[in-house]
Amino acid sequence: MMPASVYQPISSVLKNSFHGHGGAKSSTLDSKMDSTLQKSMLVAVHFDDPVKQSPTLTPKQKSKYTILNPKSETSDPAHTITPSKNVSSAKLDQVPEPKMTLFRREQVELGYRSPSGPGAGMFNMGNTCYLNSTLQALFHTPAFVNYLRFGGHENSCGSSGFSSCTICIMAATLKGTTNTNTMKPIKIYEKLKLICKHLTHGRQEDAHEFLRYLVESLQKSYLISRKVPKTVDNYTKETTPFNQIFGGYMRQDVVCMRCKHISTTFQHFMDLLLDIRQADNIDTALGGYFKRENLGQGENMYK
């Protein structure tokens, strides 16, 4: 510990900067600060009522997106593995069809199925801010919450449950947030090595990195529980519930300014790194990310 004399000059300077050197005025400042602190601690914290979201997109929302592979809804909602009809007939300007669909896009519920409160707070178990903040963000994502609660994975899980299935562990942690005001996500914390081998207990980690490894672990658990062969094509692996909720494809068109030939490619993504320094809202940031670029002229036109 440092001697008390080290702190005394700092407090004296702060008090003198407000009211000079008067002792009476210093005591008045202290009393005012104590009174203000007591009043602020007595103010109740009010949460906004949960907003009931629509499970489907509105016409205005639909106009903002282009569906690359439109599919008609099947009459059998329980059928979750759908073999593709004709892979070879896929158009060049569309994402190639998977050999089978594990979880249809139409099964994703965008709005909460039932209204719910803000959930429980989470204790810091020792440099676990990155873990707690990631879980809170996921547990307030309606489509993700709906799958954990009503997806039926726990009843059909072919893994060893809490010992090796990240989905079961996440579902149990989500249930724990509804039974109390504060909780410890101990099940997730104990399985850090299951999520990522290089994560260490008690060490600060990056929240975005942890999110990526957590979603990847969820996908692996789903493929194992469904007994999907490791040799299956990547497009099939990208039809898991978590890919359908968080993932997607970016379409890139490169147009030659001489012959006007268009080269189209698709890149799978699980998140987008947006530059928010020059953006006031998410739409502006997305507009900057997807803005048209000129690849240059002369020798640099193909780089």
C-alpha positions in Angstrom: 0.0 0.0 0.0 1.1 3.6 -0.6 1.4 6.1 2.3 -1.7 8.3 3.0 0.4 11.4 2.4 0.5 10.6 -1.3 -3.3 10.9 -1.7 -3.7 14.0 0.6 -2.3 16.6 -1.9 -4.6 15.3 -4.6 -7.7 15.6 -2.5 -6.6 19.0 -1.3 -6.1 20.3 -4.8 -9.5 19.1 -5.9 -11.3 20.7 -3.0 -9.3 24.0 -3.4 -10.1 24.1 -7.1 -13.8 24.3 -6.3 -14.0 26.4 -3.1 -10.5 27.7 -2.3 -8.8 26.9 1.0 -11.7 27.4 3.4 -12.3 24.5 5.7 -16.0 25.3 6.1 -16.5 25.3 2.4 -14.7 22.0 2.0 -17.0 20.4 4.5 -19.9 21.8 2.6 -18.7 20.3 -0.6 -18.3 16.9 1.1 -21.9 17.1 2.4 -23.2 18.0 -1.0 -21.4 15.2 -2.6 -22.7 12.7 0.0 -26.2 14.0 -0.4 -26.1 13.7 -4.2 -24.7 10.2 -4.0 -27.4 9.0 -1.6 -30.1 10.5 -3.9 -28.7 8.8 -7.0 -28.5 5.4 -5.2 -32.2 5.7 -4.2 -33.4 6.2 -7.8 -35.0 3.0 -9.1 -33.9 1.5 -12.4 -36.7 1.0 -14.8 -36.6 -1.3 -17.8 -38.5 -0.7 -20.9 -41.3 -3.2 -21.7 -40.2 -5.9 -24.2 -41.2 -5.1 -27.8 -43.1 -7.8 -29.5 -41.4 -8.2 -32.8 -43.0 -9.5 -36.0 -41.8 -13.1 -36.9 -41.9 -12.1 -40.6 -40.4 -9.3 -42.6 -42.6 -6.3 -43.5 -42.8 -5.3 -47.2 -40.6 -2.3 -46.5 -38.0 -4.6 -45.0 -38.2 -7.1 -47.8 -37.5 -4.3 -50.4 -34.1 -3.8 -48.8 -32.9 -7.3 -49.5 -32.4 -9.6 -52.5 -32.9 -13.3 -51.9 -30.2 -15.1 -53.9 -31.9 -18.5 -53.8 -35.6 -18.1 -53.4 -37.3 -21.3 -52.2 -40.9 -22.3 -51.9 -42.1 -23.4 -48.5 -42.6 -27.1 -48.2 -45.9 -28.6 -46.9 -44.1 -30.7 -44.3 -42.7 -28.3 -41.6 -41.1 -31.2 -39.6 -38.9 -32.3 -42.5 -35.6 -30.6 -41.8 -33.3 -32.4 -44.3 -34.2 -31.5 -47.9 -32.1 -32.9 -50.7 -31.5 -30.5 -53.6 -33.5 -31.2 -56.8 -30.9 -30.4 -59.4 -27.5 -29.1 -58.4 -26.2 -28.9 -61.9 -29.0 -26.6 -63.1 -28.0 -23.8 -60.6 -27.5 -20.5 -62.2 -24.0 -18.9 -62.3 -25.3 -15.8 -60.5 -26.6 -17.7 -57.5 -25.1 -19.5 -54.6 -24.7 -23.2 -55.5 -27.3 -25.4 -54.0 -26.3 -27.6 -51.0 -26.7 -31.4 -51.4 -29.1 -31.3 -48.5 -30.5 -28.6 -46.2 -30.2 -29.3 -42.5 -32.2 -26.3 -41.3 -34.4 -24.3 -43.7 -34.2 -20.5 -43.8 -38.0 -20.4 -43.3 -37.6 -22.1 -39.9 -35.8 -19.1 -38.4 -38.1 -17.0 -36.2 -37.1 -13.4 -36.3 -39.2 -12.1 -33.4 -39.6 -13.5 -29.9 -42.1 -16.3 -29.8 -43.2 -15.1 -26.4 -42.4 -11.7 -24.6 -39.6 -11.9 -22.1 -37.9 -9.5 -19.7 -34.3 -8.2 -19.8 -32.9 -11.3 -18.2 -30.5 -11.7 -15.4 -27.2 -9.9 -14.8 -24.0 -12.0 -14.7 -21.3 -12.1 -12.1 -17.7 -11.5 -13.1 -15.9 -14.7 -12.3 -12.4 -13.3 -12.9 -11.8 -11.4 -16.1 -14.9 -12.8 -17.7 -16.3 -9.5 -19.0 -15.8 -10.7 -22.6 -17.7 -13.9 -21.9 -20.6 -12.1 -20.0 -21.1 -9.4 -22.7 -21.1 -12.0 -25.5 -23.7 -14.2 -23.7 -25.9 -11.1 -23.0 -25.8 -10.1 -26.7 -26.7 -13.6 -27.8 -29.4 -14.1 -25.2 -31.1 -10.9 -26.5 -31.1 -12.1 -30.1 -34.7 -13.3 -30.7 -33.9 -15.9 -33.4 -31.1 -17.5 -31.4 -33.3 -17.5 -28.2 -36.2 -19.1 -30.1 -34.0 -21.9 -31.3 -32.5 -22.7 -27.9 -35.9 -22.7 -26.2 -38.1 -24.3 -28.9 -35.8 -25.9 -31.4 -36.0 -29.3 -29.7 -32.3 -30.0 -29.7 -32.1 -31.3 -26.1 -34.6 -34.0 -26.9 -32.8 -35.3 -29.9 -29.1 -34.6 -29.0 -27.0 -37.5 -29.8 -23.9 -36.2 -27.9 -23.1 -36.5 -24.2 -25.1 -33.4 -23.3 -23.4 -31.0 -20.9 -20.1 -32.8 -21.1 -19.5 -32.1 -24.8 -22.5 -30.4 -26.4 -22.2 -26.6 -26.6 -25.8 -26.2 -27.6 -27.1 -28.0 -24.5 -24.8 -25.9 -22.3 -26.0 -22.7 -23.9 -29.7 -23.7 -23.5 -29.2 -24.5 -19.8 -27.4 -21.2 -19.3 -30.3 -19.4 -21.0 -32.8 -21.0 -18.6 -30.7 -19.9 -15.7 -31.1 -16.2 -16.7 -34.9 -16.4 -16.3 -34.9 -17.7 -12.7 -32.9 -15.0 -10.8 -31.8 -11.4 -11.0 -28.1 -12.4 -11.2 -26.4 -15.6 -12.1 -23.0 -17.1 -12.9 -22.6 -18.6 -16.4 -20.4 -21.3 -14.8 -21.3 -24.1 -17.3 -19.9 -22.0 -20.2 -16.9 -20.9 -18.1 -16.0 -24.5 -17.2 -16.1 -25.5 -20.9 -13.8 -22.8 -22.3 -11.4 -25.5 -23.6 -14.3 -27.2 -25.3 -15.1 -23.9 -27.1 -11.5 -23.0 -27.9 -8.3 -24.8 -26.7 -6.2 -21.6 -26.3 -8.8 -19.8 -24.0 -7.5 -19.7 -20.5 -9.4 -19.3 -17.2 -8.8 -16.0 -15.4 -7.2 -14.3 -18.4 -8.6 -11.4 -20.4 -9.9 -12.4 -23.8 -11.3 -10.6 -26.8 -15.2 -10.6 -27.0 -15.4 -10.8 -30.8 -12.9 -13.7 -30.9 -14.8 -15.5 -28.2 -18.0 -15.0 -30.2 -16.6 -16.5 -33.3 -15.2 -19.5 -31.5 -18.5 -20.0 -29.6 -20.6 -19.9 -32.8 -18.2 -22.3 -34.5 -18.5 -24.7 -31.5 -22.3 -24.5 -31.7 -22.1 -25.5 -35.4 -19.8 -28.4 -34.7 -22.1 -29.6 -31.9 -25.1 -29.5 -34.3 -23.3 -31.4 -37.0 -22.2 -34.1 -34.6 -25.6 -34.4 -33.0 -27.2 -34.8 -36.4 -24.5 -37.3 -37.4 -23.6 -35.4 -40.5 -20.7 -37.0 -42.4 -17.4 -35.0 -42.3 -17.2 -35.5 -46.1 -20.4 -33.6 -46.8 -20.1 -30.4 -48.9 -19.5 -27.0 -47.3 -22.7 -25.6 -48.7 -24.6 -28.3 -46.6 -22.6 -27.4 -43.5 -23.6 -23.8 -44.0 -27.3 -24.6 -43.5 -27.1 -25.2 -39.8 -29.4 -23.1 -37.6 -26.5 -20.9 -36.6 -25.4 -20.3 -40.1 -29.0 -19.4 -41.1 -29.3 -17.0 -38.1 -25.9 -15.3 -38.2 -24.3 -16.2 -41.6 -24.9 -15.3 -45.2 -23.2 -14.8 -48.5 -21.7 -11.6 -50.0 -22.2 -11.3 -53.8 -19.4 -9.5 -55.6 -19.8 -8.3 -59.2 -16.6 -7.2 -61.0 -17.5 -5.4 -64.3 -14.9 -4.8 -67.0 -15.2 -1.2 -68.2 -14.0 -2.3 -71.7 -16.0 -5.4 -72.6 -18.6 -5.0 -69.9 -18.1 -8.6 -68.8 -19.4 -9.3 -65.3 -17.6 -11.8 -63.0 -19.7 -12.8 -60.1 -18.4 -14.5 -56.9 -19.9 -15.4 -53.6 -18.2 -15.3 -50.2 -19.6 -16.9 -47.1 -19.5 -14.8 -43.9 -20.5 -15.1 -40.3 -20.0 -11.4 -39.4 -19.1 -8.1 -41.0 -16.5 -5.7 -39.7 -18.0 -2.3 -40.2 -16.1 1.1 -40.0 -18.2 3.2 -37.6 -15.8 6.2 -37.5 -17.5 8.0 -40.3 -21.0 6.6 -39.8 -23.9 7.8 -37.6 -26.0 4.7 -37.8 -25.9 1.1 -39.0 -27.4 1.8 -42.4 -24.6 4.3 -43.2 -21.9 1.9 -42.0 -23.4 -0.8 -44.2 -23.6 1.6 -47.1 -19.9 2.3 -46.7 -19.0 -1.3 -46.5 -20.9 -2.2 -49.8 -20.1 0.9 -51.7 -19.0 0.6 -55.3 -15.2 0.7 -55.9 -13.1 1.4 -58.9 -10.2 -1.0 -59.3 -8.1 1.4 -61.2 -6.8 1.9 -64.7 -3.9 0.7 -66.7 -1.6 -1.8 -65.0 -3.6 -1.7 -61.7 -7.0 -2.4 -63.2 -6.8 -6.1 -62.4 -5.3 -5.8 -58.9 
